[in-house]
Amino acid sequence: MNVSANTHPRWLGAIPILATLIIWEVACRAGSISPAVLPPPSAIAARGVAFFTDPHSLTQLGITMRRLAAGLALAIVIGTTVGICASLFRATSQILEILIGILAPLPKIALYPALLLTLGFNDAPKIALVSIDATFPIIIATFQAAQIVDKKWLWSAASMGTPRWRALRKIVLPACLPAIITGIRVGSVIGCIVVLLAEMLASTNGLGHMLVSASRSFRTADVFVPIVIMSVVGFSLDKILSYGARAAAHH
């Protein structure tokens, strides 16, 4: 039986993960690793099952997902709008390149205390931090893609009396879509990290708060459950967006 070559990387990619989990489990059961320090994967899986059968835990998951979704939505709107609009004019392009060069490398988590003071301790600062961190890769991807769009298309649209906003929506945005989705892929992974970190630092709910509460009570298996959940969420988002990028590239 012939196996498609495209299936090989998927299976091969799972082998190191499975091997690590097996070695981890065996080491814990053999007493080489203390469960109080690093619980076995089976214990984490059991706590994960308990998590998804507990209404309170599901509520906390919903809170975190709401913050992540809102932050990513803002980042997508801001990133695509700024990236496309800045590419239209030379002056704005130069300004944006300078701003990105200065602001993109800065650790955005340093802004969190200021966001807490200005926005309070509810959802707003968490959403804002996710949005700020996720916006930059989307801006960069959109800006670079919009700059290489053939300007003749825009000139032709303008000569036919097409309004600029419609030309942007009908010409530039579709041409930039694969790059925009790539930027969103990067932003979504960053968002998963940032929302959990923000909840760990200052929150009374969400997965990050559950992680901190579990660590303070030395419930090490429960500490890993939010981490695994956010890893699965980030992986799932990346795969969905990867499929979307391939679909957009073929249209």
C-alpha positions as CSV (number, residue, x, y, z in Angstrom):
1,M,0.0,0.0,0.0
2,N,1.4,3.4,-1.0
3,V,1.4,6.1,1.6
4,S,1.2,9.7,0.3
5,A,4.4,11.6,0.9
6,N,2.4,14.5,2.4
7,T,1.3,12.3,5.3
8,H,4.9,11.5,6.4
9,P,5.8,14.8,8.0
10,R,2.6,14.7,10.2
11,W,3.4,11.2,11.5
12,L,7.0,12.0,12.0
13,G,6.2,15.2,13.8
14,A,4.1,13.3,16.4
15,I,6.8,10.7,17.2
16,P,9.1,13.0,19.3
17,I,6.1,14.2,21.2
18,L,4.9,10.7,22.0
19,A,8.4,9.6,22.8
20,T,8.8,12.5,25.3
21,L,5.5,11.7,26.9
22,I,6.4,8.0,27.3
23,I,9.8,8.8,28.8
24,W,8.3,11.4,31.1
25,E,5.6,8.9,32.3
26,V,8.1,6.1,32.9
27,A,10.5,8.4,34.7
28,C,7.8,9.6,37.0
29,R,6.6,6.0,37.8
30,A,10.1,4.8,38.3
31,G,10.6,7.5,41.0
32,S,13.3,9.4,39.0
33,I,11.1,12.5,39.0
34,S,9.1,13.6,42.0
35,P,5.4,14.0,41.1
36,A,5.3,17.1,43.4
37,V,7.8,18.7,41.1
38,L,6.7,17.3,37.7
39,P,3.6,15.2,37.6
40,P,3.3,12.4,35.1
41,P,1.3,13.0,31.9
42,S,-1.4,10.5,33.0
43,A,-2.0,12.7,36.1
44,I,-2.2,15.8,34.0
45,A,-4.6,14.1,31.6
46,A,-6.8,13.0,34.5
47,R,-7.0,16.6,35.8
48,G,-7.8,17.7,32.3
49,V,-10.8,15.4,32.1
50,A,-11.9,16.8,35.5
51,F,-11.4,20.3,34.2
52,F,-13.8,19.8,31.3
53,T,-16.5,18.2,33.5
54,D,-16.4,21.1,36.0
55,P,-18.8,24.0,35.1
56,H,-16.7,26.5,37.1
57,S,-13.5,25.6,35.1
58,L,-15.4,25.9,31.8
59,T,-16.5,29.3,32.9
60,Q,-12.9,30.3,33.5
61,L,-11.9,28.9,30.1
62,G,-14.7,31.0,28.5
63,I,-13.4,34.1,30.2
64,T,-9.9,33.6,28.8
65,M,-11.2,32.8,25.3
66,R,-13.4,35.9,25.3
67,R,-10.4,38.1,26.2
68,L,-8.2,36.4,23.6
69,A,-10.9,36.7,20.9
70,A,-11.5,40.4,21.6
71,G,-7.8,41.2,21.6
72,L,-7.2,39.4,18.4
73,A,-10.2,41.0,16.7
74,L,-8.9,44.5,17.6
75,A,-5.4,43.6,16.5
76,I,-6.7,42.4,13.1
77,V,-8.8,45.5,12.5
78,I,-6.0,47.9,13.6
79,G,-3.2,45.9,12.0
80,T,-4.8,45.6,8.5
81,T,-6.1,49.1,8.5
82,V,-2.8,50.7,9.5
83,G,-0.7,48.5,7.3
84,I,-2.7,49.1,4.1
85,C,-3.2,52.8,4.7
86,A,0.4,53.5,5.6
87,S,1.6,51.8,2.4
88,L,-0.3,54.3,0.2
89,F,1.9,57.3,0.9
90,R,5.7,57.5,1.1
91,A,5.7,59.8,4.1
92,T,3.5,57.5,6.2
93,S,5.5,54.5,5.0
94,Q,8.7,56.0,6.4
95,I,7.0,57.0,9.6
96,L,5.5,53.5,10.1
97,E,8.9,51.9,9.4
98,I,10.6,54.0,12.1
99,L,7.8,53.4,14.6
100,I,7.8,49.7,14.0
101,G,11.6,49.6,14.4
102,I,11.4,51.4,17.7
103,L,8.2,49.9,19.2
104,A,8.1,46.3,17.9
105,P,11.2,45.1,19.9
106,L,9.9,46.6,23.2
107,P,8.4,44.1,25.7
108,K,4.8,45.0,25.7
109,I,4.2,43.4,29.1
110,A,6.0,46.4,30.6
111,L,2.9,48.5,29.6
112,Y,0.7,46.3,31.7
113,P,0.9,48.3,35.0
114,A,0.0,51.4,33.1
115,L,-2.9,49.6,31.4
116,L,-4.1,48.4,34.8
117,L,-4.0,52.0,36.2
118,T,-5.8,53.5,33.2
119,L,-8.3,50.7,32.3
120,G,-8.9,49.1,35.7
121,F,-8.7,45.4,36.7
122,N,-11.5,44.0,34.6
123,D,-11.2,42.6,31.0
124,A,-10.1,45.8,29.4
125,P,-6.3,45.8,30.2
126,K,-6.0,42.1,29.3
127,I,-7.7,42.7,26.0
128,A,-5.6,45.8,25.3
129,L,-2.4,43.9,26.1
130,V,-3.3,41.1,23.7
131,S,-4.2,43.6,21.0
132,I,-1.0,45.6,21.4
133,D,1.2,42.6,21.2
134,A,-0.7,40.9,18.4
135,T,-1.0,44.0,16.3
136,F,2.6,44.4,15.3
137,P,3.1,41.2,13.3
138,I,-0.2,41.9,11.5
139,I,0.9,45.5,10.7
140,I,4.3,44.3,9.4
141,A,2.9,41.5,7.2
142,T,0.1,43.7,5.8
143,F,2.4,46.7,5.2
144,Q,5.0,44.7,3.4
145,A,2.4,42.9,1.2
146,A,0.6,46.1,0.4
147,Q,3.8,47.8,-0.7
148,I,4.4,45.2,-3.5
149,V,0.9,45.4,-4.9
150,D,1.2,46.5,-8.5
151,K,0.3,50.2,-8.5
152,K,-1.0,50.0,-12.0
153,W,-4.1,48.3,-10.7
154,L,-4.8,51.2,-8.5
155,W,-4.1,53.7,-11.3
156,S,-6.4,51.8,-13.6
157,A,-9.2,51.8,-10.9
158,A,-8.7,55.5,-10.3
159,S,-8.9,56.3,-14.1
160,M,-12.2,54.5,-14.2
161,G,-13.5,56.7,-11.3
162,T,-13.4,54.0,-8.6
163,P,-13.2,55.5,-5.2
164,R,-10.0,54.9,-3.3
165,W,-11.7,53.1,-0.4
166,R,-13.3,50.7,-2.9
167,A,-10.1,50.1,-4.7
168,L,-8.4,49.3,-1.4
169,R,-11.2,46.8,-0.5
170,K,-11.4,45.2,-4.0
171,I,-7.8,45.2,-5.1
172,V,-5.3,45.8,-2.2
173,L,-7.0,43.8,0.5
174,P,-7.5,40.6,-1.6
175,A,-3.9,40.8,-2.8
176,C,-2.6,41.1,0.8
177,L,-4.9,38.5,2.3
178,P,-2.4,35.6,2.4
179,A,0.2,37.8,4.0
180,I,-2.4,39.2,6.4
181,I,-3.4,35.7,7.5
182,T,0.3,34.8,8.1
183,G,0.5,37.9,10.3
184,I,-2.6,36.8,12.2
185,R,-1.1,33.3,12.7
186,V,1.9,34.9,14.4
187,G,-0.3,37.3,16.4
188,S,-2.6,34.5,17.6
189,V,0.3,32.6,19.0
190,I,1.5,35.7,20.8
191,G,-2.0,36.4,22.0
192,C,-2.3,33.0,23.6
193,I,0.9,33.6,25.5
194,V,0.0,37.1,26.5
195,V,-3.5,36.5,27.7
196,L,-2.3,33.7,30.1
197,L,0.5,35.9,31.3
198,A,-1.7,38.9,31.9
199,E,-4.2,36.7,33.9
200,M,-1.3,35.3,36.0
201,L,0.0,38.8,36.9
202,A,-3.3,40.5,37.8
203,S,-6.6,38.8,37.6
204,T,-9.2,37.1,39.8
205,N,-10.5,34.8,37.0
206,G,-9.4,33.0,33.8
207,L,-7.0,30.2,33.1
208,G,-4.0,32.3,34.2
209,H,-5.6,32.9,37.6
210,M,-6.3,29.2,37.9
211,L,-2.7,28.4,37.1
212,V,-1.4,30.7,39.8
213,S,-3.9,29.4,42.4
214,A,-2.9,25.8,41.7
215,S,0.8,26.6,42.0
216,R,0.2,28.3,45.4
217,S,-1.6,25.2,46.6
218,F,1.2,22.9,45.2
219,R,-1.3,21.2,42.9
220,T,1.3,20.7,40.2
221,A,-1.0,18.6,37.9
222,D,-3.5,21.4,37.9
223,V,-0.7,23.9,37.0
224,F,-0.1,22.1,33.7
225,V,-3.8,21.9,32.6
226,P,-4.1,25.6,31.6
227,I,-0.8,25.5,29.9
228,V,-1.8,22.4,27.8
229,I,-5.2,24.0,27.0
230,M,-3.6,27.2,25.7
231,S,-1.1,25.2,23.7
232,V,-3.9,23.3,22.1
233,V,-5.8,26.5,21.4
234,G,-2.7,28.1,19.8
235,F,-2.0,25.0,17.8
236,S,-5.6,24.8,16.6
237,L,-5.7,28.5,15.6
238,D,-2.5,28.1,13.7
239,K,-3.7,25.1,11.7
240,I,-7.0,26.8,10.9
241,L,-5.3,30.0,9.8
242,S,-2.7,28.0,7.8
243,Y,-5.5,26.3,5.9
244,G,-7.1,29.8,5.3
245,A,-3.8,31.2,4.0
246,R,-3.5,28.3,1.5
247,A,-7.0,28.8,0.4
248,A,-6.5,32.5,0.0
249,A,-3.3,32.0,-2.0
250,H,-5.2,29.8,-4.5
251,H,-7.9,32.3,-5.2
